[in-house]
Amino acid sequence: MARNSINQRAIEKHLKDIAKSYDRAAKRNPIRVPIQTEATGTGGTMPGRDSAEGDPVLARLLMWLDAQAQQNRSHHVDVTRFVEEQQLPDEDPSVLAYELEERDLVRNSRGLDDAPTVYLTDAGRAAIHRLKKLRLDRAARLRYTMDAFHRWLFDTAGDQKPISPVLFLVTPAAYFAGSEITGTEMHEALAHLSQHQLIEHLDTEPATVAITPQGVSCALAGGSVQDHVNQPRPGTTYNNYLPNAKGVIIGEQQHFTQNNTDGVDPTLFAQLAGYIGQVSTTLGMSETDRGELERAAQDLHAEATSENPEPGRLRQFATQLKDKLLEAGTTIAATMGVQMADQALAALTQ
């Protein structure tokens, strides 16, 4: 009983510390500011949740085993210690050890009292190396934080009741590639989710959020937040928060006035340009290729929103975007962009 009381006090203190850091981050970065994510040079790709590296608890266990190995490389470690030190009462040490062994990341040699005692394999050390690189990818961290928080909010308060977002930071899911999600990272994720109307911020003390009907639909669809955001919708305005050469924020503008003497409807081209600006950081392109893609999007947007857009230039810039998207691969975002480009180009021939 005394031990449980100590653990509870530790958790409460941890929650208060997190709340303070979250408040400081909120003051530095007001929620109303649009967030632009940038991929780092590591170019990491988030592994699936069915892999050890994509599971927040197993990834933590791998990093913990790495820390133990640094102290004594030949030492066999009891996974029960991990569960106790990390305060994960709902996790079974034997099951965790088995899941890593099944993936050839550890060897399980039962210790005294049949305790799950393991040591890292070469495959396990390689997985740890990948995790250390992945945790430096800011865009991947933010995508994961959005998905993990959104899932937690749906599971915890899917009936749209308000809840403190700080509570998420003490859940097992609040870890990316074995490292803790920070208050600032969560704050950025909340801004993005709110911007796309998946959550609603409530003016309470302390601050709370609630999932929206659109957020519930996103959760039920089973895809990621980014899949939901990138899905074109009729009448949707695509804001990409990408400044053009004059520092003006570009995106789809549904109410621009033009002296259009060529009978060209530029709406599809403006939508395509705004969409590219929104998803360019998710395509896994090199910095050079992404820069060329975004410049073409800016040129297309400038032409589409000019007083008299020229069909030839619209075709030129849209074709450039399509070619770059085809080079980017077959992700959902890239494929969707290619389809939008085809629709816009087809409109020129009608």
Buried (B, 14 or more C-beta within 10 A) or exposed (E): EEEEEEEEEEEEEEBEEBBEBBBEBBEEBEBEEEBBBEBEEBBBEBBEBEEBBBBBBBBBBBBBBBEBBEEEEEEBBBBBBBBEEBEBEEBBBBEBBBBBBEBEBBBBEEBEEEBBBBBBBEBBBEBBEBBBEBBBBBBBBBBBBBBBBBBBBBEBBBEBEBBBBBBBBBBBBBBBBBBEBBBBBBBBBBBBBBBBEBBBBEEEEEBBBBBBEBBBEBBEEEBBBBBBBBBBEEEEEBBBBBEBEEEEEBBBBEEEEBEEEEEBBBBBBBBBBBBBBBBBBBBBBEEEBBEBBBBBBBBBBBBBBBEEBEBEBBBBBBBBBBBBBBEBEEBBBBBBBBBBBEBBBEBBEE
